[in-house]
Amino acid sequence: MERLEGESSRINWRQTLIDGRSYIILIVLLVIFAVGTEGFINPINLLNMVKRQSYIAVAGFAATFVITLGGLDLSVGAIAALSGVSFALLLQRPFMMQLGNGGLFLSVVITLLIAGFCGFLNGFLSVKGRITPFLVTLATMNIYRSIAIVLSDSKEITITNPIFSTIFATGKVFGVIPTPVVILIVTFLLSWFLFQRTKYGYYVKAIGGNEEAARVSGIRIDKIKIITYTLNGVYAGIASLMIAGLYSSGSPSGCVDLALDSIAAVILGGTAIVGGNGKIWGTLAGILILAVIINGMTLFGAMYDIQLLVKGIVIILAVLLDNALSQRKKLIPSFLKFR
């Protein structure tokens, strides 16, 4: 009996290390770059590092729901581009300009509605058309991007509203924390609550874990899937506003890497690509890992192509590690695993 208890204790510790592996990797990277570069651990540098990845974090939190569900959305960048262009055009309308701050608020609301509709369309086509989400979002990625190009006449649309820039990009809370970081924190807390403390989050995990069992238990699978893709669209809209604020424009050619970067953060955070096991805390760690790698390598003087190479290698290693750990879990005797 004591031997079994000892084995169970070791397995619990091992499982704790496995679950927290993303933060262990993050700490190791922080130590490496703190020792190897000057100015890395400067608080201003760390805040700016997170600020530059904040919009990817917002998209990543939503991608956690989609991937946990067993889906995938390649159109996030195109939704963000269309949303950014739509917002910039809305701000230039005489009616919106006459409304002042009310026009800014209304433009933000309409932009998020547009982004949410794009996400809804992804979910609706996938569910009702019985088409793999990968193929649906691959198609809508091109559709949304082309609409953004037509609306903008292939040009960047400048945004000059100072209040908008302050809220979504250049402002600082208490004179220290950049507003994009505040938006990141708010969306993280909202996402964590939805994922861990609501029936909706439970349903997402249940469907991703075993869709047929979820169907038998009475979960309205189609409804949950459509809600998830709609939520993903809204988050892409928030990310687009942050990007528009950072670059002071709505660009039809922007946000090309947003979908892949957000998916990379989710995978680095330990969310299973096959669905059923998502981690919002892990996604936050994945975002921070990407931010540390990019910032640290920049301080090292590495060129952009080298940064992409390293980022790709890290993602592959993360997937290999996840696969290895998944296989190891299967080898743990069930009477110890659930003891």
N, C-alpha and C positions, 0 to 999 in steps of 0.2 A: 504493500500500500504506500509506504514512504517513497519507494522508488518511483511509483506512478505519479505521486504528487510532485516529486522532483522533476520528472520529465515534463509534467504539465506546466510547472513554473518556468522551466527553460523555454518551453514553446511560447508561453505568454510574453516573456522578454523578447524572444526572437520576433514574435508578431508585432510587438511595439516598435522594434527597430525597423521592421519591414514597412509598417504603416508610416513611420516618420522619416523614411529614407530621403525624401525630397528635401527636407530641412537639414538633414545631415550633409547632403551634397552641397546645399546652399552655404552652410557654415564653413565647409572645407574650401569652397571657392572664395568666400569672403576672406578667409585667413590667407590664402595664396596671393590674392591681389593686394591685400593690405600690406603684406610683407614685401611683395615684389614691385609695387608702384608707389610713387609719392602722391599724396593728396587724395588717395582713393577713399579713405575713411573720413574725410572731411564731411561734416553734416550737410553742407550745401551741395557737395557733389553727390552724396547719397540721395538727397531729396530730388535733385535734378535727374538723377538716374531713374528713379521711380516715375517721375513726371513724364519722361520721354516714353515710358512703356505703359502709361496709364490707360490709354485708349485700347491697347491690346488686351490689358487686364479685363476691361469691361466686356469686350467681345469674348474673352476666354471664359468668364463666369457663365455666360449664356451657352457657350459651346459645351461646357461641362454637362448641362442638362441634356443637350442634344445627343452627345456621345454616350452618356449614361443610358439614355433611352434606346441606344442601339442604332442611332442615325448619324448623319453627317451633313454639314452645310458648307458647300464651297462658294456660295454666293454672297457671303458676309461682306467681303470687300466691295463687291458691286453694289450691294444695298447701301453701304456707307457712302460710296461715290455718288449714287443717285440722290441720297438724302442730303449730302453736302451741297450738291448743285441746286437741288430744290430749295434748300434753305437760303442760299445766296440769292437766288432769283426772287424768292418771296420778299426778302428784305428790300429789294429794289423797287417793288411795286409801290406806286404813289399812295395807294390806300394804306398800306402797312406803314409807310413813312409818316403819314398824317397821324397815325395812332400813337406814335412815339414808342414808349416802353411797352405799351399794350400790343403794338405791332410786332415787337421783338418776341414777346411771350406767345402771341398767336402763331408766329412763324415757327417757333420751336415746337409747339403742339402739333401743328400740321405736318412738320417734318417727321416727328415721331409716329404720327398716324400713317404717313406714307411708308416709313420703314416697317411698321408693324404689319401693314397690308402686304408688303412684299414677303415678309416671313410667313404670314397666313397663307399666301398663295403657294409658297413652297410646301407647307404642310398639307394643304388641301389637295394639291395635285398628287402628292405622294400617297396620301391615304385613299382618296376617292378614285384616283387613276390607277392605284396599285402599282406604282412605279418606284423603283429603288431611289431613296433620297439622293444618293450620289448622282444618278442620272438627271433627276429633276433639277437639283441645284447647279449641276454643270450647265444645263440648258438656260436656267434663269440667270445664272451668272453673266452669260453673254447678252441676254435680253435686257437686264437692268443696266448693264454697262452701256449698251448701245443707246438706250433711252437717255442716259445721262449725257452721252456725247451729242445727241441730237438737240437736247434742250439747251446745252451750253454752247452749241456750235463749235465743239472741240476746243473750247478755250476755258482757262481758269477764270472764275468770276470773283472779283475782289470783294472782301467784306471789310467795311470800315467802321462798323458799329463798336465804339469803345466799351460799352457796357457788356456786350456779348463777349468780347475778348477778355474782359476782366473776369467774367463768371466762368468761362470754359477754358481759359488758357493762361492769362498773365497775372491774374489776381493772386493774393496771398492772404490766408486766414491767420489772424494774430500777427501779421507781418512776417510770417515764417513759412507756413505750410502752403505750397502751391495749390490753387483750386482744383487742378486735375487730380491731384493726390486725394483731395477731399472727396471728389466724385468717385474715385476708385474705392475709397473706404465705405462710402454710402452704398454703392452698388454691391460691394462684397457682403456687407451686413444684410442687405435685402436678399441677396442670393443665398447666403447661408441659412437665413430664416426659412425661405421657401423650400430649400433642399432638405433641411433637417427637422423642421418644426411644423410642417404642414402635410396634409394628406396628399396634396399634389406632388410634393417631393417624394413621398413614399411610393406613390403610383408610378412615378418616373423610374425609380429604381426597380420596382417590381416588374414593370414591362421589359426593361432592359435585361433583367435577370432571367426571366422566363415568360415570354409573351403569352404562350398558350395557357399557362397556369394563371396568369393575370386575367386573361379573358374568362376563364372558368369561374374565377372568384368574383366576377361581376364588374371589374374595372372597365370603364368606357375608354378603350384603347385609342380609338380614332380621335376622340375629343382631346385626350391628353396629348397626343402627338401634335395635333393642330395648335393647341395652346402653346406647346413647347417651341414650335417653329415661329409662332407669332411673337413670343417673348424674345426669341433670338433676334428677330427683326428689330424689335424696339431697342434692344441693347446695341445693335449695330447702328441704329439711329443716334443713340447717345454717343457712341464712339465717333460717329461722323461729325457731330457738333464739336467734340473735343479736338478732332483733327482740323476742322475748319477754323477753330479758334487759334490753334497753334500755328497754322500757316496763313491765317487771315484770308482764306479763299475757299471756294468750293471747286474742286477739280474733278473732271470726268475720268481722268487717268490715274487718280490717286488710289490709295488703299489696296493696291494690287496684292500685297503680301499679308493683308490683315487676316484672311481666313486661315492660311497656313500657319502664321505665327500664333494665332489663338489656339489652333488645334495642337501645335507643338507644346504650348504652355500646359494644356490639359494633360497631354501624354507625359510630359516631364513631371507633372504633379501626381502621377500614379493612377489616374483614371484609366480603367481598362478600355481599350479601343473597341472591344466586342460588346461593351455595354454592361449595365447592371451594377457596376461598382465605381461610383463617382465620388470625387473629393473636392469640395470647394476650397478647403484649406490647402489642399495639394496644388490646386490650380494657382492659388496665390503664390505658393512656393515656386511653381514652374515659371511664373512671370518674373519673379525676383531672380531666379537662376538665369533666365535670358538677359535680364537687365544687367546683372553682374558680369556676365560673359562679354556682352557688347561694350559696356563701360570700361571694364578692366582691360580688354584687348585694345580699345582705343587709346587708353593711357600707355599701353605697351608700344603703341605706334603701329599696330597691325592694320593693314588695308581692309577695305570693305569685303573684298572677295575672300580674304582669309577668315574674316569673321563669319561669313556665310558657311565656309567649309567647316569650321569648328562647331558652329551651331548645328549643322547637319549631322556631324559625327556624334555630338552629345545626344541628339534625338534618337539616333539608331541605338546607341548604347542604352538609353533609357528603355526603349522597347525590348531590347534583348534581356535587360535586367528584369523587366516586368514579366516576360515570358518565363524566365528561369524561376522566378519566385512563384508564379502560378503553378508551374509543374511541381515545385517543392511542396506547396500547400496540399496538392493531391496525394502526396506520399505520407502526410501526417496521419496516423491512425485516428479514425473517427472518435474512438472512446477517449482519446487525449484531447482532440480538437474541441470537443464540446463538454469537456469535464468541468 
